[in-house]
Amino acid sequence: MKKLKITLAFFLTALLTNAQDFTQALTGVEWVKIESKAHITIKTHSKDNLFIKGGEALNFPEKAKGLKLVGEGGTDNTGVGFYVFKEGNNLIIRNLQKSDNSTEIYLPSKQNISVKSNGLNDIEISGFGGEIEASAEVTGNITILDVTGPITANSNTGTVEVIFSKVNQSSPITISTATGEVDVTLPKDTPADLALSSTMGEIYTNFDLNVPDKNGLKAISTQNVKGSINNGGVKIQLNSATGNIYLRKK
């Protein structure tokens, strides 16, 4: 009987906590990969599991009672409009809803996360100390707050804002947008090697950049700026094709 209970606990990790919420264990999960065509917010909590808060975002029509939501990404197996499944060390979360209502997903702060938006919607991420990948492939702003990185973030059309609480020095950071602004805030004592590029916009910072010279001459460009802060460190690349770049210290 005890062995049966352990086996059931291993396979039945998903649990509906109520009619509008969903939780699942993260045992053995290295990356959580989220795909959505609707506005999505990813926050941290103190528990070691996935928690999807359906709330007002769960807006099924009365005629759909007793039916499951089906999308190109799969069939709702959570009761809150998501298709969730494990693939190797990755937990895949697909939002099958296309509504404008925001959905909140909660994960442990140490979790590595990848978030992909393939609709006309924004991505909001806050509080994580793991690695973050964020991509708005069509149109959408990306806001990432109170994080340490490493981060790779890109929007096709939209502003990308990132505020670091601390900067992890282990891997390069790349933040870019094709059409929009890049606005990044770093702690003032962050050691970093910077590469800032804007084809049609301007570059602004209140950091004192140490710009390398060649034969006693410093390179000055309104489109590309390379330099170091606090004696150099992790590589940070900020790119915008048409918008301004703002690099701030706090």
Kinemage of the C-alpha trace (Angstrom):
@kinemage 1
@onewidth
@group {chain A} dominant
@subgroup {mainchain}
@vectorlist {calphas} color= white
{ca met a 1} P 0.000 0.000 0.000
{ca lys a 2} L 2.833 2.382 0.897
{ca lys a 3} L 4.576 1.654 -2.414
{ca leu a 4} L 1.313 2.332 -4.265
{ca lys a 5} L 0.926 5.701 -2.543
{ca ile a 6} L 4.480 6.708 -3.477
{ca thr a 7} L 3.890 5.694 -7.102
{ca leu a 8} L 0.653 7.667 -7.282
{ca ala a 9} L 2.327 10.693 -5.690
{ca phe a 10} L 5.062 10.585 -8.323
{ca phe a 11} L 2.727 10.526 -11.308
{ca leu a 12} L -0.107 12.653 -9.951
{ca thr a 13} L 1.936 15.795 -9.266
{ca ala a 14} L -0.670 18.089 -10.805
{ca leu a 15} L -3.429 19.266 -8.495
{ca leu a 16} L -6.354 21.594 -8.992
{ca thr a 17} L -6.463 23.670 -5.795
{ca asn a 18} L -9.857 25.152 -6.718
{ca ala a 19} L -11.937 25.854 -9.786
{ca gln a 20} L -9.628 28.629 -10.964
{ca asp a 21} L -6.115 27.723 -9.798
{ca phe a 22} L -3.575 25.070 -10.767
{ca thr a 23} L -0.395 23.799 -9.115
{ca gln a 24} L 2.269 21.303 -10.129
{ca ala a 25} L 5.493 20.084 -8.571
{ca leu a 26} L 8.816 21.063 -10.151
{ca thr a 27} L 10.838 17.984 -9.181
{ca gly a 28} L 13.591 17.411 -11.746
{ca val a 29} L 12.690 20.547 -13.731
{ca glu a 30} L 15.670 22.651 -14.881
{ca trp a 31} L 13.796 25.105 -17.112
{ca val a 32} L 10.190 26.271 -17.158
{ca lys a 33} L 9.254 27.345 -20.696
{ca ile a 34} L 6.125 29.474 -21.107
{ca glu a 35} L 4.353 30.296 -24.374
{ca ser a 36} L 1.424 32.701 -24.580
{ca lys a 37} L -0.656 34.758 -27.011
{ca ala a 38} L -2.199 36.755 -24.157
{ca his a 39} L -0.681 39.200 -21.646
{ca ile a 40} L 1.198 37.212 -19.043
{ca thr a 41} L 2.807 38.025 -15.694
{ca ile a 42} L 5.386 35.776 -14.021
{ca lys a 43} L 6.119 36.329 -10.333
{ca thr a 44} L 7.924 34.500 -7.541
{ca his a 45} L 6.579 32.820 -4.435
{ca ser a 46} L 8.081 30.940 -1.492
{ca lys a 47} L 6.839 27.499 -2.559
{ca asp a 48} L 8.788 25.013 -4.675
{ca asn a 49} L 6.067 24.503 -7.289
{ca leu a 50} L 4.251 25.993 -10.234
{ca phe a 51} L 1.109 27.960 -9.402
{ca ile a 52} L -1.180 29.358 -12.093
{ca lys a 53} L -3.740 31.818 -10.813
{ca gly a 54} L -6.737 31.675 -13.108
{ca gly a 55} L -8.730 34.475 -11.506
{ca glu a 56} L -10.582 36.784 -13.883
{ca ala a 57} L -8.508 35.524 -16.813
{ca leu a 58} L -10.596 32.340 -16.743
{ca asn a 59} L -13.456 33.615 -18.863
{ca phe a 60} L -15.065 30.647 -20.590
{ca pro a 61} L -18.520 31.161 -22.174
{ca glu a 62} L -21.516 29.457 -20.601
{ca lys a 63} L -21.948 27.281 -23.690
{ca ala a 64} L -18.455 25.839 -23.093
{ca lys a 65} L -19.483 24.296 -19.762
{ca gly a 66} L -18.307 20.685 -19.666
{ca leu a 67} L -15.959 21.227 -22.627
{ca lys a 68} L -12.191 21.642 -22.759
{ca leu a 69} L -10.366 24.551 -24.361
{ca val a 70} L -8.379 23.429 -27.413
{ca gly a 71} L -5.680 25.461 -29.172
{ca glu a 72} L -2.900 24.931 -31.671
{ca gly a 73} L -0.581 24.283 -28.734
{ca gly a 74} L -2.646 21.483 -27.199
{ca thr a 75} L -5.712 20.788 -25.063
{ca asp a 76} L -6.383 22.336 -21.653
{ca asn a 77} L -5.278 19.798 -19.040
{ca thr a 78} L -5.279 22.237 -16.104
{ca gly a 79} L -8.819 23.608 -15.953
{ca val a 80} L -7.463 27.150 -16.265
{ca gly a 81} L -6.847 27.357 -20.013
{ca phe a 82} L -3.294 25.987 -20.135
{ca tyr a 83} L -1.621 22.907 -21.564
{ca val a 84} L 1.197 21.804 -19.212
{ca phe a 85} L 3.544 18.893 -19.861
{ca lys a 86} L 7.070 17.770 -19.052
{ca glu a 87} L 9.650 17.297 -21.799
{ca gly a 88} L 12.943 15.959 -20.459
{ca asn a 89} L 14.184 18.431 -17.829
{ca asn a 90} L 11.829 21.136 -19.117
{ca leu a 91} L 8.296 21.925 -18.013
{ca ile a 92} L 6.348 23.381 -20.951
{ca ile a 93} L 3.440 25.728 -20.189
{ca arg a 94} L 1.250 26.837 -23.095
{ca asn a 95} L -1.438 29.443 -22.585
{ca leu a 96} L -4.276 28.450 -24.905
{ca gln a 97} L -6.280 31.628 -24.258
{ca lys a 98} L -6.112 34.656 -26.529
{ca ser a 99} L -8.052 37.049 -24.267
{ca asp a 100} L -6.688 40.409 -23.129
{ca asn a 101} L -7.024 39.444 -19.453
{ca ser a 102} L -3.725 38.990 -17.672
{ca thr a 103} L -2.771 35.605 -16.265
{ca glu a 104} L -0.387 35.295 -13.320
{ca ile a 105} L 2.107 32.448 -13.016
{ca tyr a 106} L 4.116 31.919 -9.813
{ca leu a 107} L 7.437 30.048 -9.581
{ca pro a 108} L 10.359 29.775 -7.114
{ca ser a 109} L 12.788 32.690 -7.389
{ca lys a 110} L 15.714 30.383 -8.270
{ca gln a 111} L 13.899 28.883 -11.283
{ca asn a 112} L 15.317 29.290 -14.810
{ca ile a 113} L 12.531 30.562 -17.051
{ca ser a 114} L 11.935 31.107 -20.756
{ca val a 115} L 8.932 33.197 -21.809
{ca lys a 116} L 7.801 33.529 -25.415
{ca ser a 117} L 4.970 35.784 -26.565
{ca asn a 118} L 3.628 35.108 -30.042
{ca gly a 119} L 0.702 37.531 -29.964
{ca leu a 120} L -0.037 41.236 -29.471
{ca asn a 121} L 0.680 41.239 -25.762
{ca asp a 122} L 3.177 42.198 -23.061
{ca ile a 123} L 5.438 40.143 -20.813
{ca glu a 124} L 6.040 41.038 -17.157
{ca ile a 125} L 8.611 39.211 -15.027
{ca ser a 126} L 9.738 40.077 -11.495
{ca gly a 127} L 11.809 38.771 -8.607
{ca phe a 128} L 13.887 35.980 -10.200
{ca gly a 129} L 17.478 35.015 -9.408
{ca gly a 130} L 17.763 32.343 -12.088
{ca glu a 131} L 18.458 32.646 -15.803
{ca ile a 132} L 15.791 34.443 -17.867
{ca glu a 133} L 14.980 34.301 -21.562
{ca ala a 134} L 12.156 36.530 -22.821
{ca ser a 135} L 10.974 37.035 -26.388
{ca ala a 136} L 8.084 39.092 -27.801
{ca glu a 137} L 8.045 37.736 -31.329
{ca val a 138} L 5.261 39.910 -32.757
{ca thr a 139} L 4.390 43.055 -30.780
{ca gly a 140} L 4.746 43.596 -27.052
{ca asn a 141} L 6.673 45.325 -24.294
{ca ile a 142} L 8.914 43.322 -21.976
{ca thr a 143} L 9.290 44.439 -18.352
{ca ile a 144} L 11.730 42.563 -16.112
{ca leu a 145} L 12.167 43.861 -12.549
{ca asp a 146} L 14.215 42.992 -9.452
{ca val a 147} L 16.352 40.297 -11.117
{ca thr a 148} L 20.003 39.211 -11.193
{ca gly a 149} L 20.329 37.524 -14.580
{ca pro a 150} L 21.768 36.216 -16.787
{ca ile a 151} L 19.166 37.621 -19.171
{ca thr a 152} L 18.468 37.368 -22.881
{ca ala a 153} L 15.492 39.548 -23.858
{ca asn a 154} L 14.257 40.604 -27.271
{ca ser a 155} L 11.147 42.330 -28.605
{ca asn a 156} L 10.342 42.626 -32.266
{ca thr a 157} L 8.192 45.730 -31.693
{ca gly a 158} L 8.120 47.140 -28.186
{ca thr a 159} L 10.071 48.627 -25.288
{ca val a 160} L 12.309 46.421 -23.162
{ca glu a 161} L 12.844 47.578 -19.561
{ca val a 162} L 15.081 45.698 -17.126
{ca ile a 163} L 15.929 46.680 -13.550
{ca phe a 164} L 18.637 44.578 -11.900
{ca ser a 165} L 18.843 44.164 -8.129
{ca lys a 166} L 22.278 42.609 -8.661
{ca val a 167} L 24.125 41.451 -11.781
{ca asn a 168} L 25.229 37.837 -12.052
{ca gln a 169} L 28.729 37.770 -13.533
{ca ser a 170} L 28.592 34.179 -14.851
{ca ser a 171} L 27.172 34.701 -18.373
{ca pro a 172} L 26.717 37.528 -20.916
{ca ile a 173} L 23.544 39.647 -20.930
{ca thr a 174} L 21.826 40.651 -24.171
{ca ile a 175} L 18.809 42.979 -24.317
{ca ser a 176} L 17.439 44.192 -27.645
{ca thr a 177} L 14.479 45.445 -29.648
{ca ala a 178} L 13.969 46.055 -33.333
{ca thr a 179} L 11.420 48.867 -32.916
{ca gly a 180} L 11.342 50.502 -29.493
{ca glu a 181} L 13.477 51.641 -26.596
{ca val a 182} L 15.831 49.741 -24.312
{ca asp a 183} L 15.873 50.982 -20.698
{ca val a 184} L 18.219 49.212 -18.261
{ca thr a 185} L 19.079 50.004 -14.641
{ca leu a 186} L 22.144 48.503 -12.907
{ca pro a 187} L 23.497 48.843 -9.363
{ca lys a 188} L 26.128 51.601 -9.452
{ca asp a 189} L 28.973 49.234 -8.461
{ca thr a 190} L 28.297 46.685 -11.241
{ca pro a 191} L 31.502 45.609 -13.049
{ca ala a 192} L 30.718 45.200 -16.734
{ca asp a 193} L 31.999 45.489 -20.288
{ca leu a 194} L 29.381 47.309 -22.333
{ca ala a 195} L 28.415 47.276 -26.004
{ca leu a 196} L 25.606 49.763 -26.740
{ca ser a 197} L 24.163 50.131 -30.227
{ca ser a 198} L 21.288 52.136 -31.733
{ca thr a 199} L 21.011 52.616 -35.493
{ca met a 200} L 18.467 55.457 -35.506
{ca gly a 201} L 18.183 56.423 -31.823
{ca glu a 202} L 20.407 58.029 -29.191
{ca ile a 203} L 22.340 56.503 -26.285
{ca tyr a 204} L 22.098 57.986 -22.770
{ca thr a 205} L 23.787 56.950 -19.499
{ca asn a 206} L 24.866 58.378 -16.151
{ca phe a 207} L 27.687 55.821 -15.792
{ca asp a 208} L 31.268 56.991 -16.322
{ca leu a 209} L 32.364 54.819 -19.223
{ca asn a 210} L 35.995 53.879 -19.644
{ca val a 211} L 36.235 53.985 -23.443
{ca pro a 212} L 39.315 52.203 -24.888
{ca asp a 213} L 41.606 54.209 -27.142
{ca lys a 214} L 43.854 53.439 -30.073
{ca asn a 215} L 47.075 55.342 -30.474
{ca gly a 216} L 45.873 57.827 -27.873
{ca leu a 217} L 42.566 58.485 -29.634
{ca lys a 218} L 39.153 57.517 -28.228
{ca ala a 219} L 36.456 56.158 -30.529
{ca ile a 220} L 33.306 58.300 -30.494
{ca ser a 221} L 30.137 57.152 -32.219
{ca thr a 222} L 26.483 58.067 -31.855
{ca gln a 223} L 25.471 54.588 -33.036
{ca asn a 224} L 27.888 52.269 -31.256
{ca val a 225} L 29.503 52.737 -27.862
{ca lys a 226} L 31.866 50.260 -26.241
{ca gly a 227} L 33.396 50.722 -22.822
{ca ser a 228} L 33.707 49.348 -19.313
{ca ile a 229} L 32.366 50.340 -15.915
{ca asn a 230} L 33.931 49.539 -12.534
{ca asn a 231} L 37.043 48.018 -14.175
{ca gly a 232} L 35.065 45.710 -16.441
{ca gly a 233} L 33.238 42.448 -15.877
{ca val a 234} L 30.314 40.607 -17.386
{ca lys a 235} L 29.519 41.439 -21.015
{ca ile a 236} L 26.307 43.462 -21.395
{ca gln a 237} L 24.984 44.172 -24.886
{ca leu a 238} L 22.089 46.599 -25.462
{ca asn a 239} L 20.695 47.036 -28.978
{ca ser a 240} L 17.866 48.983 -30.602
{ca ala a 241} L 17.383 49.521 -34.306
{ca thr a 242} L 15.077 52.553 -34.148
{ca gly a 243} L 14.783 53.638 -30.505
{ca asn a 244} L 16.876 55.216 -27.768
{ca ile a 245} L 18.963 53.310 -25.245
{ca tyr a 246} L 18.938 54.350 -21.580
{ca leu a 247} L 21.509 52.865 -19.196
{ca arg a 248} L 20.959 54.019 -15.616
{ca lys a 249} L 22.737 53.435 -12.321
{ca lys a 250} L 21.068 53.173 -8.940
